Amino acid sequence: MVEGEVDYHSAQTLRMSLLDAIKSPAGEIRVVLAAVDYMDSSGMATLLEAKGAAEQLAKSFCLKDPSEAVAKILQMTKLDTVFAILQNAHGESG
């Protein structure tokens, strides 16, 4: 689960964690974003890079329960059409 702010300063840590997860035997990578308060373009770029890396290894990559802040960015940038997005059972994000 990703928490807090994902910005230029923390995106590298997220990148390393995601790439490690992608290298694991798991066939599906779910990035839980319910506890993310803020995400800037470097965070979005990190998610896009991880998605590409997962696809190269024929792994499923999705975002789960994006917070309201993340959902707004995904919608504004139209990345909500690029990523598979899973939401909680009630259809609400977060």
N, C-alpha and C positions, 0 to 999 in steps of 0.2 A: 504494500500500500504506500502510495506517495502522500506526503503530508506537508502542510505549510506552503511556503512560496517556492515556485520553480522559476528561477531567473538565471541570468548570466552566471551568477556565483555558484548556484547549486546544480545547474544543468549537467555539468561534467560528472558529478556523482551519480545522478540519475542515469546518464548515458552508460556509465560503467556497469551499473546494476542491471540495466535492461539487456546490455550485450552479454553479460554473464548468464542471465536467465535464458536468453535465446540460445546460448551454447549448451544449455542443459538438455537432458533427454526429453523434456516435456514437449508435446506436440502443439500446445496452445499456450500463448502468453496473454494474460489478462492484466492490464494495468489499472488498478483501482485508484480513482482520482477523487473520491468523495470528500477527502480531507484537504484538498488543495485550495488555499485561500486566494492565490494569485499565480498566474503563469504568463510569462512574456514570450516573445518570439523565439528565444533560444530554447525554451521548454518545448514549444511546438516543433521546432526543428529537430530536437532530440527524439521526440515521439515519431516523427516522420522517418528519421534515420533508422530507428529501431524497427519500425514497420517494414522498411525495405530489407533490413538484415534478416528479419524473420521470414519474409517471403522468399528470399534467396535460398533459405534452408527448408522451404515448403512447410513452414509452421504458420499456424493461425495467430493473428495478433489483433487484440481488441482493447478498447478502452471501456472500463466498467464504472458505472455510477459517477460520471463527471459532476463535479460541484457546479453550482450556478455560475461561478466565475469562469470556469473552464468551458462550460457549455456555451456561454456567450461568445467566447473567443472562437470556438469551433464553428459556431454559426456565422459569425461575422467574416471569417476567413474562408467559409465554405468547406472547411476540413471535415465537417460533420458528414459530408458526402464521400470522403476519402477513407475515413476510419470506420470499422465496425464498432458500434457503440451498444453496450449492454447496460440496461438500467434495472433497478431493483424491481421486485415483483409488482409493485404498485404503479410502475411506469413513471415514477418520479426520479429525478436525478438527485444524488446526494443522499 
